[in-house]
Amino acid sequence: MWLASCGAPSASDWPEPSPMLWEITAPGGERGALFGTIHALPDDAKWRTPALDAALADSDLLVVEVANLGDTSGAELFSDLSETPGQPPLSRRVDAEARPALLAMMDAAGMDDGDFSRIESWGAALLLAAATRTGDSDNGVDRALIAEADEVVGLESYAGQLSLFDRLSQEAQGDLLAATARDWQAGRGDAMLRAWLSGDERRIAEHVGGELLSNPELRRTLLTRRNEAWTDRIAALVEEGRRPFVAVGAAHLVGEDGLVARLEALGYTARRIQ
């Protein structure tokens, strides 16, 4: 959602690929890698680099957010959690200031209020983000890495991820919906795709710290608590000598709440190698 919800430039305009990649070393000397991914890309986007391939070859285990991305039960689970009859019109679930952006996004997706009469606001935000992006989730970096890995560990389940959204308060869901629409209207997906490809840590951190997670509940639920739990899992795998290559959404790596900073607080050394 954060980095792949909008259109993309033509292939001739892509920056030279250099997505964020760190080598991490535990106090005891055990090593691993952290790589910031993007969950959907246009067909012609190139992201593999020699440094990335070398880090993968040096690892024994791939660690991702969700290991079973190809599980077809995901759509059924999304419906079970996101559908509640009698929802108010979607355009009325955001304040008047955000309404034009939401209506424009719905129009671009070929949808209207009637399509969301049973869909909770968090589900609507995810559906609209998916419907209006140029990138294809089948081209997601995590999917490509999973397809070639011998052993994969998931930090959480698909059900667990969706449950986080489903438990959000109505206020937080409305803020998520409004921020998603404003992000789309501002065309920030283009800028973030370029920032991801070029490994622009500062710009990605600024975006993560922007409107989309300005609601404290959203930030706590979707970012801070997850990063806290993931840090413990990753540290355990590194210190067991598993040499993990950790590939999670780039938004989870940056800033004071990011995995890099959290591991450094545990005494790890993090060295940016790309």
Secondary structure, DSSP 4 states (H G I P E B T S, - for coil): --SSSS----GGGPPPP---EEEEE-TTS-EEEEEEE-S-B-TT-----HHHHHHHHT-SEEEES-S-TT-THHHHHHHHHHB-SSPPPGGGSS-TTTHHHHHHHHHHTT--GGGGSSB-HHHHHHHHHHHH-SSBGGG-HHHHHHHH-SSEEESS-HHHHHHHHHTS-HHHHHHHHHHHHHHHHTTHHHHHHHHHHHT-HHHHHHHHTSGGG-SHHHHIIIIIHHHHHHHHHHHHHHHTT--EEEEEEGGGTSSTTSHHHHHHHTT-EEEE--
